[in-house]
Amino acid sequence: MMRIIAGKARGHRIECLKGRDIRPTQDKIREAIFSTLMLRIPAARVLDLFAGTGALGLEALSRGAAEAVLVERSPAACALIANNSKRCRLEENIRILRQDALEYIRSYPEEQPPFDIIFADPPYHEGYYQHILTAIADSRLLQPDGILVVEAPRELDLPETAGLLTCRKRRVYGDTVVGYYQYKD
């Protein structure tokens, strides 16, 4: 069982789907990510790609993000995210989109503002990492001073750069690596 770690929804339970299709971010990794992003969260526009249970987007809202857009292609996971947002009383500033992440990135409307923080935790076995990094780097999805947080298996060699994005920090937590990407100076 997972819980919201901090903020106004602290301690609220987040349900998970059974099976191996969704791999939620472990509490200790989520806590480390949000410790790193602490000063960036208040009033931020957050995008959670491959949202799964919604834990990252919900945690951001709980800690004061202004808005969270959660993109997930699984209908069951989208229903789960909606239930989790209600359970945590965070349904006000959340948008849940049932859509493929790459399709969302490629079709992002020009008139929409970019995001301050983007979380990307693609399925490990589908080889999405380079495609996602390149698509985000080539889009206008991320604010010029924004940050992209990518979660991957430890054995995957996250690239140092992807287009104009560069990995500023990399942390390993057991079998998981988290890369923090920003635009080059």
C-alpha positions in Angstrom: 0.0 0.0 0.0 1.2 3.5 -0.9 0.4 6.8 0.8 0.8 10.5 0.0 4.0 11.4 1.8 3.6 15.1 2.5 1.3 18.2 2.1 -2.4 18.6 2.5 -3.2 15.0 1.6 -0.4 13.5 3.7 -1.2 10.0 4.8 -4.0 9.4 2.3 -3.8 5.9 0.7 -3.2 5.4 -2.9 -4.6 2.2 -4.4 -2.6 0.2 -7.0 -3.8 -2.1 -9.7 -2.9 -5.8 -9.4 -0.5 -7.2 -11.9 2.7 -6.1 -13.5 1.4 -3.6 -16.0 1.8 -0.7 -13.6 5.0 -0.2 -11.5 4.3 2.6 -9.0 7.2 4.7 -7.8 8.3 3.5 -4.4 7.6 5.8 -1.4 11.4 6.2 -0.7 12.1 7.2 -4.3 9.1 9.5 -4.4 10.3 11.1 -1.2 13.8 11.6 -2.6 12.4 13.1 -5.9 10.2 15.5 -4.0 13.0 16.5 -1.6 15.1 17.5 -4.7 12.1 19.4 -6.2 10.9 20.9 -3.0 11.4 24.6 -3.9 10.0 24.1 -7.4 6.6 22.5 -6.5 4.6 25.4 -5.1 2.4 26.8 -7.8 4.0 24.6 -10.5 2.3 23.2 -13.6 3.1 19.5 -13.5 2.8 16.8 -16.2 2.9 13.2 -15.2 3.5 11.0 -18.3 2.8 7.2 -17.9 0.9 8.2 -14.7 0.0 4.7 -13.6 -1.5 5.1 -10.1 -1.2 8.9 -10.2 1.2 8.9 -7.3 3.7 11.5 -8.6 1.0 14.0 -9.8 -1.0 13.6 -6.7 2.0 14.0 -4.5 2.8 17.3 -6.4 -0.7 18.6 -5.9 -0.6 17.7 -2.2 2.6 19.7 -1.9 1.1 22.8 -3.5 1.4 22.4 -7.3 -1.2 24.6 -9.0 -2.2 22.0 -11.6 -1.4 18.5 -12.6 -2.0 16.8 -16.0 -1.8 13.0 -15.8 -1.4 11.1 -19.1 -2.1 7.4 -19.0 -3.2 5.1 -21.9 -4.8 2.3 -19.7 -8.5 2.8 -19.1 -8.2 0.9 -15.8 -5.3 3.0 -14.6 -7.2 6.2 -15.5 -10.2 5.0 -13.5 -7.8 4.2 -10.6 -6.2 7.7 -10.8 -9.7 9.3 -10.7 -10.5 7.2 -7.6 -7.2 8.0 -6.0 -7.6 11.8 -6.6 -11.1 11.7 -4.9 -9.8 9.6 -2.0 -7.0 12.2 -1.5 -9.4 15.1 -2.1 -7.2 16.4 -4.9 -9.6 16.2 -7.8 -9.9 20.0 -8.2 -6.7 20.8 -10.1 -6.1 17.6 -11.9 -6.7 16.6 -15.5 -6.6 12.9 -16.3 -6.1 12.1 -20.0 -6.4 8.7 -21.5 -3.8 8.9 -24.2 -0.5 7.6 -25.3 2.3 9.7 -23.9 4.2 10.2 -27.2 0.9 11.1 -28.9 0.2 13.7 -26.2 3.7 15.2 -26.6 3.4 15.4 -30.4 -0.1 16.9 -30.3 0.4 19.5 -27.5 -1.3 22.7 -28.6 0.8 25.7 -29.2 -1.6 28.0 -27.2 -1.2 25.9 -24.0 1.5 27.0 -21.6 4.5 24.7 -21.0 5.0 22.8 -17.8 7.4 23.6 -14.9 7.9 19.9 -14.0 7.5 16.8 -16.1 7.6 13.3 -14.7 8.3 10.4 -17.1 8.3 6.8 -15.9 7.8 4.8 -19.1 7.3 1.0 -19.1 10.7 -0.6 -18.7 10.3 -3.2 -21.4 9.0 -1.0 -24.2 12.2 1.0 -25.0 10.4 4.4 -24.7 13.2 6.3 -23.0 15.1 7.7 -26.0 11.8 8.4 -27.8 10.3 10.3 -24.8 13.5 12.3 -24.1 13.8 13.3 -27.8 10.1 14.1 -28.1 10.2 16.3 -25.0 13.4 18.0 -26.1 11.9 18.7 -29.5 8.7 20.0 -28.1 7.7 23.2 -26.3 6.3 21.1 -23.4 8.9 22.2 -20.8 9.4 25.7 -19.5 12.9 27.1 -20.4 13.9 26.7 -16.7 11.8 23.6 -16.1 12.9 20.2 -15.1 12.2 16.7 -16.5 12.4 13.8 -14.1 12.9 10.4 -15.7 12.7 7.1 -13.8 14.4 4.1 -15.4 15.9 0.7 -14.5 19.4 0.9 -13.1 20.9 -1.1 -15.9 19.6 1.4 -18.5 22.1 4.0 -19.5 20.2 7.2 -19.4 21.8 9.6 -22.0 23.8 12.6 -20.8 22.0 14.7 -23.4 18.8 14.5 -25.5 18.5 17.4 -28.0 18.8 20.6 -25.9 18.2 18.7 -22.6 21.1 17.7 -20.4 21.1 15.4 -17.4 22.1 17.7 -14.4 21.8 15.0 -11.7 21.5 11.2 -11.6 20.6 9.3 -8.5 20.4 5.5 -8.0 18.0 3.9 -5.6 18.4 0.1 -5.6 17.3 -1.1 -9.0 16.1 2.3 -10.1 17.9 5.4 -11.5 16.3 8.8 -11.6 17.7 11.4 -14.0 17.0 15.2 -13.7 17.1 16.9 -17.1 17.1 20.6 -17.9 17.8 22.7 -21.0 21.4 23.5 -21.6 22.7 26.9 -20.5 
